Amino acid sequence: MKAHTLETQATITPEKALQFLKEGNDRFVGNLKVNRNLLEQVNDTREGQWPFAVILSCIDSRTSAELIFDQGLGDIFSIRIAGNFANQDIVGSMEFGCNVAGSKLVVVLGHSKCGALKGGLDAAKIEELGMDNLNHLIYHFDECIDNVIKDGEERSSKNEDLLERLNVCNIKKTMEDIRHQSSTLRKLEKEGKIKIVGANYDVETGVVTWL
């Protein structure tokens, strides 16, 4: 399979881009990945890149977007940060991906058993480790924790139901943060030129579900 060109990218709608990823995950789960000549794709993309989607995912070693969506070189922009949250630099990267490079889809991809979210739930213990930058990162999840935790419920990463509720809340919050922080992406979405969607990867099965 060849890499996308400017011409093929122009024919892709946001809906078609989403379908490409759904079909890719089906292949991944079925161990039926497309046979690609990666060196040929290196040659195909040496003059430029025309990805059809921007995917924001966690740095978790099990959640490589190219693998779980069965995509090749030049097919997607992959942004990764622990806890798949959005900040100004990440949103700026998305603006480049969509408004400059022509991608048609933004995906916020969370995953089950997320270590960053576990750190948010166990913040008091993480603080004791003395890692200032990690401490700063895990407090990004406080708003969602406050929203999903029930009165009297144990705030702990061992509380699997709470962890999964936090995961879904965090995906949805990141989608809204992207829309709030970027008038460019809001405009593209309103005009139907892109979609902003959320998804959740199950680390036990490899299956991606769409929110």
matplotlib code that plots the C-alpha trace (Angstrom):
import matplotlib.pyplot as plt

x = [0.0, 1.3, 1.4, -1.2, -0.6, -2.0, -4.5, -5.7, -5.8, -8.1, -10.7, -10.9, -13.8, -13.8, -16.3, -14.0, -11.0, -12.8, -13.8, -10.1, -9.2, -12.1, -11.2, -7.5, -8.3, -10.5, -7.4, -5.2, -7.5, -7.8, -4.0, -4.7, -2.5, -2.0, 1.2, 3.2, 6.6, 7.8, 10.9, 8.7, 6.6, 9.8, 10.4, 6.8, 6.9, 10.4, 8.9, 6.1, 3.4, -0.4, -1.8, -5.5, -5.8, -4.2, -4.3, -3.6, -2.8, -0.9, 2.8, 1.9, 4.0, 1.0, -0.9, 1.1, -1.5, 0.2, 0.0, -3.5, -5.0, -2.8, -1.4, 1.8, 4.3, 2.7, -0.8, -1.3, 0.1, 0.8, 0.9, 1.7, 1.7, 1.0, -2.7, -3.6, -4.5, -4.3, -2.1, -1.3, 1.6, -0.4, -3.4, -1.0, 0.3, -3.2, -3.8, -0.8, -2.0, -5.5, -5.3, -1.8, -1.2, -4.9, -5.8, -9.6, -9.9, -8.7, -8.9, -8.4, -7.4, -7.5, -6.9, -7.8, -5.5, -3.8, -0.8, -1.0, -4.6, -3.7, -1.1, -3.8, -5.8, -2.8, -1.4, -0.6, 1.7, 3.3, 4.2, 6.3, 8.5, 9.7, 9.4, 8.2, 7.4, 5.4, 3.5, 2.6, 1.4, -0.9, -2.8, -4.2, -6.7, -8.0, -11.1, -12.2, -11.6, -13.7, -16.5, -16.6, -15.8, -18.8, -19.4, -17.5, -15.8, -12.2, -9.8, -7.4, -6.0, -7.1, -10.7, -11.0, -14.5, -13.5, -10.4, -12.4, -14.9, -12.0, -10.6, -13.8, -14.2, -10.6, -11.2, -14.3, -12.7, -9.7, -12.0, -13.7, -10.4, -9.3, -12.5, -12.2, -8.5, -8.6, -10.9, -9.2, -10.2, -13.7, -14.2, -13.0, -15.3, -18.3, -17.7, -17.6, -14.0, -12.9, -14.3, -13.1, -13.8, -13.0, -12.0, -10.9, -8.4, -8.7, -5.2, -6.5, -8.2, -6.8, -10.2, -10.9, -14.4, -15.7, -17.4]
y = [0.0, 3.4, 6.5, 9.2, 11.9, 15.4, 14.1, 11.2, 13.3, 15.7, 13.0, 12.0, 13.3, 13.4, 10.5, 8.5, 9.2, 7.9, 4.8, 4.2, 4.1, 1.8, -0.6, -0.4, -1.3, -4.2, -5.5, -5.0, -7.0, -9.7, -9.8, -9.0, -5.9, -4.6, -5.6, -2.4, -1.8, 0.8, 1.7, 2.4, 4.6, 6.4, 7.2, 8.2, 10.7, 12.2, 15.3, 15.9, 14.4, 14.3, 12.5, 12.2, 12.3, 13.8, 11.4, 12.5, 9.5, 8.6, 7.8, 4.3, 1.8, -0.2, 2.5, 3.3, 4.8, 3.6, 0.0, -0.1, 1.6, -0.3, 2.8, 3.4, 6.1, 9.4, 8.4, 10.1, 12.7, 11.1, 13.3, 11.6, 12.9, 11.0, 11.2, 12.5, 16.0, 19.1, 22.2, 25.2, 23.5, 20.3, 22.3, 24.3, 21.1, 20.0, 23.4, 22.7, 19.1, 20.2, 23.8, 23.6, 19.9, 19.1, 16.3, 15.7, 14.2, 14.8, 11.9, 12.0, 8.5, 7.4, 3.9, 1.6, 1.2, 4.6, 5.1, 8.9, 8.9, 6.4, 9.0, 11.6, 9.5, 8.7, 12.3, 12.3, 9.3, 10.6, 13.9, 12.0, 10.8, 14.4, 14.7, 18.3, 18.0, 14.8, 16.4, 19.2, 16.8, 14.7, 17.8, 18.2, 15.5, 17.1, 18.7, 15.3, 13.6, 16.1, 15.5, 11.7, 10.8, 10.0, 11.0, 8.7, 6.9, 5.8, 8.0, 5.4, 3.9, 0.5, 1.6, 0.3, 1.7, 5.2, 4.9, 4.0, 6.8, 9.2, 7.9, 8.7, 12.0, 12.9, 12.1, 14.2, 17.1, 17.0, 17.2, 20.3, 21.8, 21.5, 23.3, 26.0, 26.7, 26.8, 29.1, 27.6, 24.0, 25.1, 26.9, 23.9, 21.6, 23.9, 24.1, 20.3, 20.2, 18.2, 16.1, 16.0, 12.6, 10.6, 7.0, 4.5, 1.7, -1.5, -2.7, -6.2, -6.8, -4.2, -3.0, 0.7, 1.9, 5.3, 7.8]
z = [0.0, -1.0, 1.2, 0.8, -1.7, -1.9, -4.4, -2.3, 0.9, -0.9, -1.5, 2.1, 4.2, 8.0, 7.9, 5.6, 7.8, 10.8, 8.8, 7.9, 11.6, 12.5, 9.8, 10.8, 14.4, 13.2, 11.2, 14.3, 16.5, 13.9, 13.3, 9.6, 9.1, 5.6, 3.9, 3.5, 1.9, 4.4, 2.5, -0.5, 1.7, 2.8, -0.8, -1.4, 1.4, 0.8, -0.8, 1.7, 3.9, 3.6, 6.7, 7.0, 10.8, 14.0, 17.0, 20.5, 22.7, 25.9, 26.0, 27.3, 25.5, 24.5, 22.7, 19.5, 17.2, 14.0, 15.3, 16.8, 13.8, 11.3, 9.5, 7.6, 7.2, 6.3, 7.2, 10.6, 12.8, 16.2, 19.3, 22.6, 26.2, 29.5, 30.1, 26.6, 27.7, 25.6, 26.2, 24.0, 22.2, 21.5, 20.2, 18.1, 16.6, 15.8, 14.1, 11.9, 11.2, 10.1, 8.8, 7.2, 6.4, 5.6, 8.0, 8.3, 11.8, 15.3, 17.7, 21.4, 22.3, 26.0, 27.3, 30.1, 33.1, 32.4, 34.6, 34.4, 35.6, 38.3, 39.4, 39.5, 41.8, 44.0, 43.9, 47.6, 47.2, 44.0, 45.7, 48.2, 45.3, 44.9, 41.1, 40.5, 36.8, 37.3, 40.2, 37.8, 35.2, 37.3, 38.6, 35.1, 36.0, 39.2, 37.6, 36.1, 39.4, 41.3, 38.7, 38.7, 42.3, 44.4, 48.0, 50.3, 47.4, 47.8, 45.8, 44.7, 41.5, 42.9, 42.5, 38.9, 38.3, 39.3, 37.2, 34.1, 34.8, 35.1, 31.8, 29.9, 31.6, 30.7, 27.0, 26.8, 28.7, 26.3, 23.3, 24.9, 25.8, 22.1, 21.0, 23.7, 23.1, 19.3, 17.3, 14.2, 14.9, 16.1, 12.8, 10.8, 12.7, 12.4, 8.6, 8.5, 7.2, 10.2, 13.0, 16.6, 18.2, 21.3, 21.6, 24.2, 23.8, 25.9, 26.7, 27.4, 24.1, 21.6, 20.8, 20.3, 21.2, 20.0, 22.3]

ax = plt.figure().add_subplot(projection="3d")
ax.plot(x, y, z, "-o")
ax.set_aspect("equal")
plt.show()
